[in-house]
Amino acid sequence: MPASKHPKKGNDPGSVRARQDDFLTAYGACGTIRSASLAVGVHRATVNEWKKDPIFRDRFSEAKLDFAE
């Protein structure tokens, strides 16, 4: 879904978490940051910012394992 149509915009924690969840689901299915970002309308730079957060980093690692299986 293009970024302009993504219903979960905003910087409040609930919106960010919802976008992260969508991204991680897509990443677990496709295995690339680029493809997952495009699928959910999140810029790759946003994902890089999220990866600075240890909780997101752990969840990202789990999504990598999901794709590998």
Secondary structure as GFF3:
##gff-version 3
##sequence-region A 1 69
A	DSSP	three_ten_helix	3	5	.	.	.	ID=ss1
A	DSSP	alpha_helix	13	30	.	.	.	ID=ss2
A	DSSP	alpha_helix	33	40	.	.	.	ID=ss3
A	DSSP	alpha_helix	44	50	.	.	.	ID=ss4
A	DSSP	alpha_helix	54	68	.	.	.	ID=ss5
###
